[in-house]
Amino acid sequence: MAAIDTYDAVVLGSGEAGKSIAWHLGGTGKRVAVVEQRYVGGSCPNIACLPSKNIIHGASIAHTAATSEVLGTRVARNVSMREIQARKRTMVEGLIQTHLNKFAASGCELVMGRGCFIAERTIEVALNGGGTRTLRGDQVFLDVGAFASLPALLGLAEAAPLTHVELLDLDTVPEHLLILGGSYVGLELAQAMRRLGSRVTVCEREERLLPHEDCDIAEAIPPAAGGRGDRHHHLSPRGPRLRAVR
């Protein structure tokens, strides 16, 4: 049987909750191991909160340049998605290094690999670099996060669509982007990609966009989008339902 490394605490996942628990316990002198398969620090520094706003800020700058003529300034439109992504990735690399520094400063051990339970409070980790380790904690904390899922729409999985994860990592601007879902994530990405040069179609199956928000907020969205130069959004609430993807 493989040797078992014992800890005061083992944290499965290094996202917002997991890293906060680990840094706190490590800072009090506890022996802590944190298991992370891929995204050190979780989705916020790698994909969602900060990287997405980095892309959206780049799109806002592109929009300001494209509409600057109304203020008496003419700027040639020349969007480089590669340079926008390079800026975002530089930011992400800095954030990851900040997280690595904090793990080291708190005394936590970061174990890169995929963990699964094999016994009570015992996790076997398939290490990213090969091999396995077995960790046991007096306490075990789960911070396994979430992932994008696909609706049960005929042909959708076979079409290999982008989720927000892949969309936010594109090095080219799509000629035409079809977004399924008119809630806040879909709409902020729709507006950003339109401002970067895509033709965008948003499909929402409910009676209105932002179906989970208050009606007055939802009703203000189409005029606001059109009023900012995003006139090529084709907002299609209800209408014919999407039944299949080919």
N, C-alpha and C positions, 0 to 999 in steps of 0.2 A: 504493500500500500504506500502511496506517495506520502511524503512528509507533509504534515499539516502546520501551517504558520498561524499562530494565534495572535489575536488583537483584542484590545478593549472594545473596538467598534469596527465593523466592516460596512462600508457604504457602497451600494450597488447603483452606480450612476452619479455623474458629477455635475448635474444640472443645478438650478437655483437652490433648491432645498438641500440637495446632497452636499454641495460644496460648502454651504453655510454651516451645516451640522458638522462636517469634517473639520473646517477651519476652527470652529468654536471648540470642539473636543480636543483637537490637536493642540490648540493654544493653552489648554488647561493641563497639558502633560499626558494626555491619553495616547495610547498607541493605536493609530488609525490607518486603515487601508481603504483606498477608494478605487473601485473597479470602473473603468470607462472603456467602451469599445471603440469609439471614434471621436466624438465631439467633446473635447476638454472644455468644461464650463457649461455644457448643454447647448440648447438651441439659441439662447439669447445672444451670446457673443459670436456664434458661428453662422447662424442663418437668419433668425427672426428679428428680434428687437432692433439691434444696432445695424447689422448688415442691410436689412431691408430698408431702413430709413436712409442709409448711405446711398442706395440706388435711387430711392425716391427723391432725395435731395439733388442728385445729379440730373434727374428728370425735370425737377423744378427749375434748375438753372438753364437747361435746354429750352424749357418753355418760355422763360423770361427773355432769353436771347431771340427766340423765334417770334415773339410778340413785341419786341422792343421798338418796332417802327412807330407804334402809336405814341411813343414817348419821344419820337424824333431821332431815334438811333437805329441805323440799319446794320444788322450783323448777319453774315453768311451762316446758314445752318449747316453744321458739319459735326454730327454726333459720332463719337468713337466709343462703341460699347466695350471694346477691349480695354480702353483707358479707364472707363468708368469702373469696370470689373477689377482692374489692377489697383485702383484706389481703394476699392472695397476690400480686396484681399490683403492689401498692406495693413489696413485697419484691423482686420480679423487676426492676422499674424501677431500684431501688437497686443491684442486682447488675450490671445492664447498664452503669450509669453507672460503677461501679467498674472494670469491664472496659475501658470506653472510656478512662478515666483512665490505666489501666496501659498500654494501647496507645500513648497519647500520650506518657507518661513514658519509655517504652522507645524512642521514636523510630520505631516501626513505622507504616506507612501502612495503614489499613484501607480496603479497596476493597469496597463493597457491590454484589454482583451475582452472576451465575451464571457460573462459569468452566469452560472446556473446552480440552483440548489441541488446538492446530492445527499444532504442530511440536515438535521436540525441545526440552524445557525452556521451551516457549513456550505461554502460556495466553491465550486471548481471553475477555474478561469482558463479558457482556451486563449493563450497569449497571442497577441497579434504577430509577434516575432517567431512563433512556433513554440510547441511544448505546452505544458499545463502547470498550474499551481493550485493548491488547495488552501483556502483561507477559512478560518473559523473565528467568529467574534462573540464576545460576551453579549454584545448588542449588534443587531444587523438592521440597517436602514435601507429601505427601498426608494429609489428616486429614478424610476425607469422611464419617466416622461411619456410622450405620445408620438404618434407618427401620422402622416397624411394617409387617408384611406380613400378608395375609389367607390363611388356609388355603384349599385348593381344595375348597370346600364348595358344592354346587349352590345357586345363588341368593343366596349371601352377599354378593358384591360388589354385586349389584343392590339389595340391601336397605340399602346404605350404612351399615354398622354403625360405631359409635364405636371408635376405638382408645384406648389410654391417653392419647394427646395430647388428643383432643377431650373425653374424660371428665373430665380434670383441668381443663377450661376451662368446664364447664357453669355457668350462672347459676341453674339450677333443679335441684331434686332429682327424679330420675326416680321415677315411681310404682312401676315394677317394672323391675329391671335384670337382664338375662340375661348372664352372663359365661361365655365359652367358654374354658376352661383353668383348671385348679386348681393352678397353680404359684404361686410367691411373689408375683409382681406381681398376678395375678388375685385372690389371696386378700387381700392387703393393701387393694386397692381395694374388694373385696367387703365387707370389714369396715367400712371407712371409710364407704361409701355406706349401709350398713345403719344405722350409728350416726347418720347424717345424716337418716335417715327413709325410705330406699328399702326396698322388698321386694326381696330379692336371691336369684337362683338361679344356682348355679355348676355348670357341666357339665364333667366331666373324663372323657376317653375311656379312660384307663388304669385299672388295678385300684384305685388309691388316689389321694388328693390328694397333692400334692407328690411326684410320681413320681420326681423326680431327687434327692430328699433321702433321708437314712437313714430306715429304717422307723420307728424309735422316735419320730423327730421328726414324721413324717407322721401317726402314730397319735394323737399328742397334740393335733393341730389341731382336730378337731371338738369334743371336750370343752372345749377352751380357748375356742373361739368361743361355744359355748352357755353356758359359765359366765360370760361377760362380757355377757350380755344380748342376744347376737346370735342369738336362737333362731329367727329367721325365715330363716336361711340354709338353703336346700335343697341339700345337698351330694349330688351324684348321680354318684359314681364308677361307671364301667362302665355297667351297665344298658343300655337300648336306645341304640344309637349314633346320634348326630346325623348324618343323611344329607342334609338339605336345609333351606334357609331360605326361607320364603314371606312 
